[in-house]
Structure formats: structure tokens, C-alpha cells
Amino acid sequence: MTAPGSPAPAPAKPLSPALDKTFKIGLVLKGLDGVLEVAGGILLLFLTPQAIEHVVRVLTAHELTEDPHDLVARYLLHTASHLNHGTTLFGAIYLLSHGAAKIVLVALVLRDKLWAYPWLIVLLLAFIAYQLYQIIVVHFSLGLAALTVFDAALVWLTWREYQSKRARAHPPRAPAPASGSPVPPRAPAPASGSPVPPGAQTPCPAGPGRPGTARQDSTGPVPPEPRSQDQHPGRRTGTGPGDPA
């Protein structure tokens, strides 16, 4: 999770036109490899070991007449002569499963199905692990080593393309403010019975027949109350001995 205030990670850049073209060519080649594997698996299902050996002898006869020590032709003849029903069945299942997986995943990636990219990477990594085992433990093969390098490059291109397409499909959002952020404090309300500053206006309790008015605090100056006078200043109020009743 990104910490509050930290910048969002920059999205992966798309592949350059040259790398994008190389990536698509590699996918097509891997798809054609899958087609050949499916075709070979079907042949292994319907051909007996003797028939396969006969086909291999026919295909390598011309090469062996020119060079009796040809390594590829002699290797194919040696492999075909040691085939049996169990090995052909295993080879058919292996080729059909791997070829079909390659064809399906390559077709989905070429159609820009984002979820198919990780599955293609996992499949290629499994092929690389098996090929490395064959190269290191069983027997070194220059062709298998070249195929391993090709698969590793295709894994890297697939990963770069997947990162770029995922960043464009799901752009990063702006970071939301963190919960629990400090809130500016409010001024505390005066407690009951606390002293009021001099000169402050406080509400005067309403008496009977009059609304409440504001009065000044006793600590401040209090203006003198005006004396009540008669409406006629020239006339003396009250009754005296000489006044009429």
C-alpha cells in the first residue's frame, strides 16, 4: 500500500515499435511450434513404432548416402529404432498437451486478452526449466540451448507488454487523504461560573413584562440612570399648601 503523500509509481512504458514487432513475431513462431507439436502428437497416436522407424529411414536415406556420419540423421535413426508403444503414447500426450496450450495462449495474447499474459509466462518458464534440466543433466544440445534463449527472451517481452497494457487499462488513482488527519482545534467554550472579561456584554435575565436585555459587567463603568421628570418641565409636580387640589 502506498504511504500517504508518496508519489504513485510511474506506469510501464509501452514497447518500442521494433520490440513490439519482435514480440509479435515471436508469438507467431511459438504458435507455429504448437501446431507442429499437435501434428506430431496426432501422428504418434495413429502410427506404430515400426511405421515411424520406416518413415525416418525413408527421410534420412538421401542424407546418409551423401554423409554416412551425419549426426542428425544418425540420431533420428537411433531414436526411432528404440521406440515402443509406451514411449509413443507418452510422446503423443506430451506433444498434444503442450502444443494445444501454446496455440490457445498465443491466440489469446494476440487478441489482447490481459489475463492470458501471466499464463503464457508460466508456461514458458516451465518449458525453460525442463529444457535446462535436459541440457545440464541429460545431454547438452545446441538446438535446445538456442530454444531456451528464445523462450527466455519471449518471457521478458511478454512481461513488458503485460505491464504496459495493465497500466493503460487500470491507471493509478490519486491518493486519498489519510484517515485520522489532524483537525484544527476549536476555541473552548467558557465554563459555567468562570469570570467574564471586563466590558463583556452578558444577557440580563428577563423580568416580568420585559424582555431580556444585555447589561454590562459590574466591573466596568455603569452609566447613571436618568431621573424621571414630568412631561412639562415648567410645572412643579406634587401638591403643596398653595397648590390647588
Secondary structure, 3 states (H helix, E strand, C coil): CCCCCCCCCCCCCCCCHHHHHHHHHHHHHHHHHHHHHHHHHHHHHHCCHHHHHHHHHHHHHHHHHHCCCCHHHHHHHHHHHCCCHHHHHHHHHHHHHHHHHHHHHHHHHHCCCCCHHHHHHHHHHHHHHHHHHHHHHHCCCHHHHHHHHHHHHHHHHHHHHHHHHHHHHCCCCCCCCCCCCCCCCCCCCCCCCCCCCCCCEEECCCCCCCCCCEEECCCCCCCCCCCCCCCCCCCCCCCCCCCCC
